[in-house]
């Protein structure tokens, strides 16, 4: 038998699933939330739950770990209904599958069932309104857990029926601990600047950092700053420093040609350059009025790009904004 055929199934899983926490103790963040939920379960007083916050912060992992604590593997499928945004989320699914699951009791087990609605902010308003009555009517038989990225997209009537928990972005230290564990398990070669790049680019999203790590390790022998940025298509910090230097010190034509050449050579998108230039500008010691003018212009350019404006014209607008900024600073220094 070939070597590939005897590998365990976990070898073929994406690392996001392979290293998903199986128990509440494995979760690396939001200890206060986890402690509260554990107490709810210990005292058999689990309410309806609403988890919200940015992607990749442990919302789904937390509720799945809770469900595995509450139910044995054999009864898991009969006691837990998990629906994702990829499933139909109209009023029909609420009146059909959800209502049917919530209204029936299990013969051989006492206690409540659990319904997990992942990406609940993708549900239509009609479906959310229909869900209100189901939650109210079958509380004795079932507990709901709604998971969403944007709390504002959940109607107030549903919010008031649930205990809300906000899952914030993970800290750098928490992410590094988990990444180091994965790196050790997979025997990867990762440099210090590569680790910093993984944390910086993921912005508190553990899922994103693991995906970047897996992609980079598969395409390069070593995970370092250069390979991480090349895989993600993001401009290197050195490139952003060059671009800002050209925009502030060169004449318009030279700066435009240099930036356009670098952008074409490395296949960079202007919107990515703009976001990183914004971060870079925050660290430059401009007078407040100059910085505000520049940031306002950059905000307009980002909006224009989001609605499909031509990149070359917007690049000219970005260079023009920096040229005007330079002139204002020069005038203030000479007066």
N, C-alpha and C positions, 0 to 999 in steps of 0.2 A: 504493500500500500504506500502511496506517495506521502511525503512528509506533510504536504498541505492538507491531506485528508484526515490526519490524526490530530490536527491542532484543535484545542478546545474552542467552542463557539465564541467565547469572549474575545478571541484574537481578531475576529472579523468585525467586532463592534467599533463604532466611533468612540474615541476616548471620552466624549461627553457622557455616553451611556455606560461605558465600561467602568468609569470611576464615579458614577452617580452615587451619592451616599445612600446606603441601604437602611441605616438606623439614625435616629435623632442624635445620638452621641457622635456620629460621624460628621455632622454638619459643622462647618468652621466659623459660622457667623450668626448674628442675631440671637445670642444666647438668652437674652431677656424674653424674646418671643417664644423660643423653644421651651424655656422653663415654665412659662405661663401655660402653654398648651399641654405640656406633660402633667401639670397640676390638674388641669381640666379633666384629662383622661384618667388620672389616678383617682380623682373624686367622682368619676362618672357623671361629670356635669359639662360635657363638651357642647358648646353652642354652635349655631351656624357661623361659619367663618368667611371672612373676605380678606384675601391677601392681595396687596397691590404694591407696585414698585417697578423699577426698570427691569429689562430682561436679564437673565443669567444671575439672579441674586438669591436663588434657592427656594422660590415659592412652591414650585411643583415638587421638588425633592422633599420639602418639609412635609407636605400633606401626604405624599406617598409613603414616607417613613412612618407617619402617624397611622396610616391605614394598615401597614404591615405589623405595627404593634398591636392594633386592635383586633385584627383577624388572622387566623391561621392560614397558611398557604392554600389548603384544600378548599376553604370557604371564601377565599378572597374574591374570586370571580362572581360568586353569587351575592356577595354583600357590598361590593363596590362597583359603581357605574362611573366610568371616566369618559367625558366627552371633551373633544378639543375643537378648536376653531375650524379645523379641516372638516368636521362633521357638519351636517345641516343644523343651523341654529335658528331657524324660523319658529313661528308659533306652533307649527305642526309637531316638531320634535318635543316641545314642552308638553303639549296635550297628549302626545302618543307615548314615546319611549320613557320620558322622565316621569310622567304621571303614572304610567303602568308600573314602573320600578318602585316608585315611592309608595304606592297604595297597597302593594302586596307585602305580606309578612312571610318570613321564613318559618318552616314548620319545626325544624330541629335546633333552632338557635334563638335565644332571647336577645334583646338589645336592639340597637338601631342599625340601619344600613347607612351607607355613605354615598353621596353623589358629588363628584368633582367636576366642576365646569371650568376647564382651562380656557384662557383667552376669553373670558366672559364679556369683555368690552366689545367683542365682535357680534354679540347677540343683538337682534333688532329690538326696538323699543316695545313692539307688540309682544315679542317673546318674553322680555323682561317683565312686562306687566302681567302676563299670564303666569309667570313663575311666582309672583307675589302670593297668590292664593294657594298654590301647591305647597310652598314653604310653610305657610301658616297652618294649613289643614293637616299636613302629615308630619308635623314636628315630632310627634310621639314615636313615629316609625322610622324616620330618616333624618340625617344631618347633611346639610349642603355646605360645600366649600367653593366659593367663587374666587377665581384667580384672574387678575387683569393687570395691564400695564398702566392704564389711565383710569383713575377713580372717577373722574368727571363724566366718563361714558357709562357709568352704572347709575341707574335712576335712583333718586333719594329714597324711594319706598323700599328698594332692596337693601340699600346701605343701612337703613335703620333696623332691618331685621337680622343683621349680622354683626358679629364682633370683628372690628377691623384691625388689621396689622399691616404696617408699612415695612416693606423690605427695601432698605436703602442699598446703594452700591457698596460692594465689598472694599475694605481698606487694602492698601498695598501689602501690608504685613500678612493679612489673612490669605490673600491670593498667592503670595510667594510660598507660604507654607504648603499649600495644596499643590502648587506647581512643582515644588521640590520633591514632593511625594511621587507625583506622576513621572517626573524625570528619573527618579531612582528606580521606580518599577520598570520603566521602559529602557533603562540603561542608555540615556541620551547624553550627548556632549553639548552642554549649554554654557555659554560665557556669561560673565556678570552683566555686560551691556545688553546681551540678548535677553536675559531675565528682566532687566529694567524696561526694555522695549516691549516685551509681552504685557507687562503690567500697565505701561503707559498707554499703549494702543487699545487695550481692552476696556479701560475706563470703568473699572468696577464690575465688569461683566465676566463672570467665571467661565461661562460657556464659550464666549468669544476667545478668551485667552487659551483655552484648551484646543479649540479648533485651529487657532493660529499656530500653536505649538506642534500639533499633529501635522499640519500642512507643511510647515518649515522643516520638520525632522524627516519627512518623506522625500522632500525635494533637495535637501542639502545634508552633508555629513555633520556640519556643526550649526547649532542655532546661535547666531550672534546678531548684533544690531543690523548689519547690512543684509543678511539673509531674511530676517523677519520683515524688514521694510520692503524688500524686493518681492516677497511672497504676497504681502498685503497690498502692494501698489501704492503705499504711502510715501510721501517725500521724506528723505532723511533730514534730521535736524541741521546738518551741515549745508544741505541744499537750500533750506529755508533761510539760513543765515546769509548765504550768498545772494539769494533773491532780494532780501531786504537791503543788503548792502548796495546792490546794483540800483535799486529803486531810489535809494537816498543819496547816492554819490555820483551816479552816471547820468549823462543827458538822456532825454526821453528815447531817442532812436536806438542808442546803444543798449540801454536797459531792456527795451522791448525785444530786441533781437536776441540778447543773451537769455532772457527768461523763456522766450519762445523756443529757442534751441534746446535748453535744458528740459523744458516741458515735453518736447517731442522726443528727445533722446531717451528719457526715462519713462515715457508714457504716463505722465502725471496729469491728473484732472485739476482744473482750475479751482473747483470747489474745495478740494482737499488742501491745495496750496493756501487758499484764502483762510480756511479755518486755522491752519497752523501759523500763518502770518499774524492772524488775530491774537493768538497766544503770545507770539514773539513780541508784538507791539506793546502788549501790556507790561512787558519788562523794560521797555525803553523809557528813558527819563524825558518824555516830552512835556511841555507845559499843558496843564489840564484842558484849555480851550482847543489846543492843537490835537490832542489825543481824542477828544470828543468828536471833533470834525472828521477826523480820519476814520474812527470807528463807525460813525453814522454813514459815511460813504461806503465803507466795506459791507455794512448791513444791507444797503441798497443793492450792491453788486451781488451779494449772495442770494437775495430775493430774485433778482433778474435771472440768475443762473437756474434757480429752482423752477422758474416758469418757462425755461427753454430758450433763453437769450443766447446769442452767439458768443462762444468763448473768447475769440480773438478781440472782439469789440469790448467785452468786459475786462479783458486783460489790459487793454488800453486805458479803460476807466480806472483800474487799480493803480497803474503807473502814474496816471494823471493826478490821482488823489495824493500819492506820495510826493510828486513834484510840487504840488501846491503846498503841502505840509512843509516841505523843505524850504520853500520860499518864505513862508510865514515865520519859521524858526530863524532864518537868516535875517529877516527884517527886524525881528524882536531883539536879536543879538547886536545888530548895528545901531539901533535907536537908543 
